[in-house]
Amino acid sequence: MEIRTKQHFYRLWEAGQLGNKLRTWRDPAEAYRSGCPLVGFREVGAAGGGRFQMAAREEIVPTAHDWRMDGRRFMICEAAPDHRATVQGEVVEMVPLGLVGVLGYSNGLRMRDAIARGLLVHRTRLETKLILDRYMDEGSRRELDRLIERYPGAAVEFTCYDLPVGEQNLNTIFWEVRHY
């Protein structure tokens, strides 16, 4: 199967079919009741990733109101512990090269910004394997392998942390799986 649009990706991602993810909500009241001290509002359906805004728990409902008044569709995501990230990037299985990636330490930047600053760089098959073996826990690596097998040729974007995170309690969050 190929994931050709952001909308297709979001449907699969929210359904939990694309690996470990942070908790997400469409209802601001549910996000508030979750007790998360910090969340991110992400615009959905917008080209180029859309707007993103962090909000403290007490600002969830007012922020949702403002976004709705602006006509923005959104999802609310549990905030990632960016200060605990170890490696970030994306990998793709390229026949006949094998698994290669753009990997490094992003220092909390969005991936495109980290690439532009030279923090994430292209890695060979061997470098990619060594980095994944060092930073991904066993469950995360199984999830990555499952995604690569199920979505051949897809780019898989992720961040590894030095602690378990997300709905599956692994050390890796999978941010995106795409063919676009």
N, C-alpha and C positions, 0 to 999 in steps of 0.2 A: 504494500500500500504506500502511496505517496501523499505527503502533506503539502499541498500547493498554495494554501492561503492561510492568512493569520486567523481567520474565523474558524477554519477547519482545525487548526492547531488548538485554539482556545477551547473548542468543544471537547476534544480528546483530553487536553490537559486538565480541564476542570473535572472531567469524569474520572481522573486518576489513571489514565491509560498511558501516560508518558513518563513514568518513573516518579521518584520521590519529589514532592513539592511542598512548599509551605502551605499552611491553611489559607483558604480563600473564601470570601463571602460576596454575595450580591446585595444582601440586606444589611444596611448600616447598623440596625439594632442587634443583629446577630453578631456582627463584628465587635460591637461594644460589649455584649454579654460574654464574649470569649475571654475577656480579661487581658487581651494583648495590650501592653503598654504603648506600643508603637505599631502603626500599620502604614501601608502604602496604598494610595489610590492610583490605579492604572487605567488610563483611557483605553477602551476596547473599540475595535472597528476603525481606528485611525491609522493612516499610513505612517510609516517610519517609527512605529512604536507608540506614538501619541504622547500625551502629557502624563507626567508622573509627579505625585506630591506625597510627602510623608505627613502623617498626622498623629498626634498624641491621642490616647484613648478618649480624653474629654473633648477632643475636636472632631471625632468621627462623624457625629450627626450633623453639626454645622457645616463641615466640609462637604458631606454628601448633598446637603441642601444647596450649597453654592454651585457645585458641579451640575446638579440637575437644573438649576436656574440658568446656567450657561449652555444647557442642552447637551451636556456630555454624558455618554454612556460609560460606566466604569465597573471595575471589580475592585474589591478591597483585599489586600494580601497581608498576611503576617509579615512583619519586618524581618529581614535576614540579619543575622549577626555578622555583618561585614567585617567588624574588627577581629573576628576569629577565622577569617578566610585564609586558606593556605595556597590554593592554586585555582585559577579560573581559565576558562577558554572554551573551545569547541573542537570536536573531533569529527572526522568523516572517514569511512572505509572507502579507500580509492583502489580499485582493481587496476593494475596488479601491485600497487605500492603497499597495500595494507592500510592499517589505521594510522592516520597522520593528524596533526592538530596545530592549532594556534593556541599556545598555552603560556602562562606565566602568573605573576602576582599582580593584581590590578589595583591594589591599595584602595579598594572601595569604589573605584570608578566604574561607570557603565562600560561594557565590553568595547564598543566602538571607540570610546574615548581612550581606553587603555591601549588599544591597538595603535591609535593615532600618536600616542606618546611613546610608543616603542616598548611598553611594558609586557605586552603579549606578542610573541613572535612565532613564526612558522617553525615547526619541529619535524624532524625526520621520524620514520617509523620507530626506530630504536629509542630515540629521545622521548617520543610519545608514550611508548610502553613503560619506560623507566619512571617517568613522571606519574603516570596513572598507578603503577604498582606502588609507588612511594606514598601517594596522597589519598587514593581511594580505598575505603574499607572494602572488605570482601563482598558485602551485600550491594554496595554501590556499583562495584565492578560487574556483578551479575546483572544488575539493572541496565548498565550501559551495554553490555553484550546482548541482552534481550532487545533493547531498542535498536541496535545496529542490525540485528537479525530480522526484526519485524519491519523495519523501515530502511531497506538497503539504499545506500547512496545519500541518506539524510545527514545533515549537519546536526550534531547533538551538542547543545550549549549547556554548560554546568559550572558550578562552583563547589569546591571541596572546603570543608571546615575542620577545625581541630576538635570538634565535638559532634555528637549526634544531633541532627536537626530534621525537621519536616514530619510529614504524616507517617512515614515509614521508619523514622528514627535511625536514619543512615547518616553518614558524614558528608553526603553529596546531595545538592539540590539540582535537579534538571530543569533548566529554565525554558528550553525550547528544543523542539525536534522539527526540522523543516527541510523541504526541497525547494523553497523559494528564495 
